[in-house]
Amino acid sequence: MQVLVDILKEQLEGYSDLLELAKNKQGALLANDIKKLEEINKKEEGKIWELTKLENKRLMIIATLKETFGENLETLTLKEIAQKAPEPYQEEFEKIFVRLNEKIEQLSKINDQNSELIKQSLEIINFTLQAIVRSESEVTYGEQDRKTGQQASRILDTKV
């Protein structure tokens, strides 16, 4: 049982780290700091990889605890496992359960906000590109130039 508690504590720490990264990402999004966003994304990938490995370990341990509890714990939630755990572990499982739920809820909220910020940024970029394309097409051919097929001067020099 202690091994399961230790893994859950590691997962809690991992989700706390992921939450901190999400907050940093939000700051980078608001500051339009692309370099920092790239760094944060790399760190997030690493942290998610670690959490995935911990989750696999947790599932393996739960499978071995089937003998102790006499039932398949894989289908039970952490709260249900806490209720079925022996007395010295019940309180610790309950604390971890509450804290994990809080972290995951906070992480979900910040990720939703970050998604909205990214969506707004993409909309602004799309609007700006459309305005540039419309502006360029209006300036490229005037009424006189459309008839003759001659290209007028451009606002933007597209030569590289």
C-alpha positions in Angstrom: 0.0 0.0 0.0 2.8 2.4 0.8 4.2 2.0 -2.7 0.8 3.2 -4.1 0.8 6.1 -1.7 4.3 7.1 -2.8 3.4 6.9 -6.5 0.3 9.0 -5.9 2.4 11.6 -4.1 4.8 11.7 -7.1 1.8 12.1 -9.4 0.5 15.0 -7.2 3.9 16.6 -7.5 4.0 16.1 -11.3 0.6 17.7 -11.6 1.7 20.6 -9.4 4.7 21.1 -11.8 2.4 20.9 -14.8 0.1 23.5 -13.3 3.0 25.8 -12.8 4.1 25.3 -16.4 0.5 26.1 -17.6 0.5 29.3 -15.6 3.9 30.2 -17.1 2.5 29.4 -20.5 -0.3 31.8 -19.9 2.1 34.6 -19.1 4.1 33.8 -22.3 0.9 33.8 -24.4 -0.1 37.2 -23.0 3.4 38.5 -23.6 3.6 37.0 -27.1 6.9 35.4 -26.1 7.3 32.6 -28.7 10.7 31.5 -27.5 9.4 31.0 -24.0 6.4 29.2 -25.3 8.6 26.7 -27.1 10.7 26.1 -23.9 7.5 25.6 -21.8 6.1 23.2 -24.4 9.2 21.1 -24.2 9.1 21.0 -20.4 5.4 20.1 -20.6 6.1 17.2 -22.9 8.7 15.9 -20.5 6.4 16.2 -17.5 3.5 14.5 -19.3 5.9 11.7 -20.2 6.9 11.3 -16.5 3.2 11.3 -15.5 2.4 8.7 -18.0 5.1 6.4 -16.7 3.8 7.0 -13.1 0.3 6.2 -14.2 1.4 2.9 -15.7 3.2 2.1 -12.5 0.1 2.9 -10.5 -2.0 0.7 -12.6 0.5 -2.2 -12.2 0.4 -1.8 -8.4 -3.3 -1.7 -8.3 -3.4 -4.9 -10.3 -1.2 -6.6 -7.7 -3.4 -5.3 -4.8 -6.3 -7.4 -6.2 -5.1 -10.2 -4.0 -5.1 -8.0 -0.9 -8.6 -6.6 -1.4 -10.1 -9.7 -3.0 -11.5 -7.6 -5.9 -10.4 -5.9 -9.0 -9.3 -2.3 -8.1 -8.7 -1.3 -11.7 -12.3 -0.3 -12.0 -12.4 1.6 -8.8 -11.8 5.3 -8.4 -9.1 6.7 -6.1 -11.8 7.7 -3.7 -13.3 4.2 -3.6 -9.8 2.7 -3.1 -9.3 5.1 -0.2 -12.5 3.9 1.4 -11.4 0.3 1.1 -7.8 0.8 2.2 -6.6 -0.3 5.6 -7.0 2.3 8.4 -3.5 3.8 8.4 -3.8 4.6 4.7 -7.4 5.8 4.4 -6.7 9.3 5.6 -3.6 9.7 3.5 -5.4 8.5 0.4 -8.2 10.9 1.1 -5.8 13.9 1.4 -4.0 12.9 -1.8 -7.4 12.4 -3.6 -8.6 15.9 -2.6 -5.3 17.6 -3.6 -5.1 15.7 -6.9 -8.6 16.8 -7.8 -7.8 20.4 -6.9 -4.7 20.4 -9.1 -6.4 18.7 -12.0 -9.3 21.1 -11.8 -7.0 24.1 -11.7 -5.0 22.7 -14.6 -8.1 22.2 -16.6 -9.2 25.7 -16.0 -5.9 27.3 -17.0 -5.6 25.0 -20.0 -9.1 26.2 -21.1 -8.0 29.8 -20.7 -4.8 29.2 -22.6 -6.7 27.5 -25.4 -9.0 30.6 -25.6 -5.9 32.9 -25.7 -4.4 30.8 -28.6 -7.7 30.9 -30.4 -7.9 34.7 -30.1 -4.4 35.1 -31.3 -5.1 32.9 -34.4 -8.2 35.0 -35.1 -6.2 38.2 -35.0 -3.5 36.7 -37.2 -6.1 35.5 -39.7 -7.9 38.9 -39.7 -4.6 40.7 -40.3 -3.6 38.4 -43.1 -7.0 38.8 -44.8 -6.7 42.6 -44.4 -3.2 42.5 -46.0 -4.4 40.3 -48.9 -7.5 42.5 -49.5 -5.5 45.7 -49.3 -2.8 44.3 -51.7 -5.4 43.1 -54.3 -7.2 46.4 -54.2 -3.9 48.4 -54.8 -2.5 45.9 -57.3 -5.1 46.5 -59.9 -6.8 49.8 -60.3 -9.8 50.2 -62.6 -7.6 51.4 -65.5 -5.1 48.5 -64.9 -7.8 45.8 -64.9 -8.8 46.8 -68.4 -5.2 46.7 -69.7 -4.0 43.8 -67.5 -1.0 45.9 -66.4 0.1 45.5 -62.8 0.2 48.6 -60.7 2.8 49.2 -58.0 2.5 47.2 -54.8 2.5 48.3 -51.2 4.5 45.4 -50.0 7.6 44.3 -51.8 7.3 40.5 -52.0 10.8 40.0 -53.4 13.2 38.2 -51.2 
